[in-house]
Amino acid sequence: MTPYDSVLAIAKVFLGPAAESFLLKQCQVALKTEPAKITKAHIKDLAMSVEIAACRFIDRAKAESMAKQILALA
């Protein structure tokens, strides 16, 4: 499983079917890369970006939980 696949699996729990498009946007905007190119070195920055952006769609506690689970992949 690639790092992106692992992040996507976590995001789907919190964001459902919107997870893939949400992560695509975070990878492109925050990391300036495509999802397929995500490595473990990107995980910390991606987790921080996801937490901030997800607060617009889900409550803060859930966004923090998602970010912590993503960060644990690093």
N, C-alpha and C positions, 0 to 999 in steps of 0.2 A: 504494500500500500504506500503510495506517495505521500509526502507531507500534506499536499493539497487535499488528497482524498480523506486524510485523517481530519483535517480542519473542516472539510465539507460535512463529514459525518456528524461532527459536533454541532455545526451551525444548523443542520437540518432539524435537530432536536428542538432548537429554540425558534427557528424562523420558518420551518416547514419548506414548502416548495419555493419560497423566495430566496432560500439560502444560496443557491448557485449564482443567481444574478447579483445578489448582494456582495458575495465574495469576489466575483469578477470585477465589480466596480472598486472594491477596496484594494484589490491587487493592482489594478491599473492606475488608480489615483494615488493611493498612499505609498505603494511600493514601486510604482513605475515598471511593473513587469506583468507578464501573463501568468495565470494560475499554474500552468504546466511547468513553469520555471521556478516555482517556490521551493526553497530549501529550508532546512532547519534554521539556518542563519536568519531567515526572514520572520520566523515565528513570533519573536518578541514584538517587533514593530507591527506585525499584522494583528496580534492580540490587542495591542493598544488602540489601533485604528478601528478595529471591529467594536471594541467596547464603546468608544465615543460615538460612532455612527449608529450602532444598534439602539442606543438610547432614544433615538427618534421613533423607533418602531415598537420596542418592548420596554418594560420598566427597567429601571437602573439595576435592581438586584439581579434580574435575569441576564442583563448585558454583562454585568461583572462576573457572574457565574460562567457564562460562555467564554469570556476572555480568560478566566483562570484555567478553564479546561484546555483551551487552545495553548496557553502559555506552558502548560504541563507537557506539551509535546516537544518542547525545545530540549 
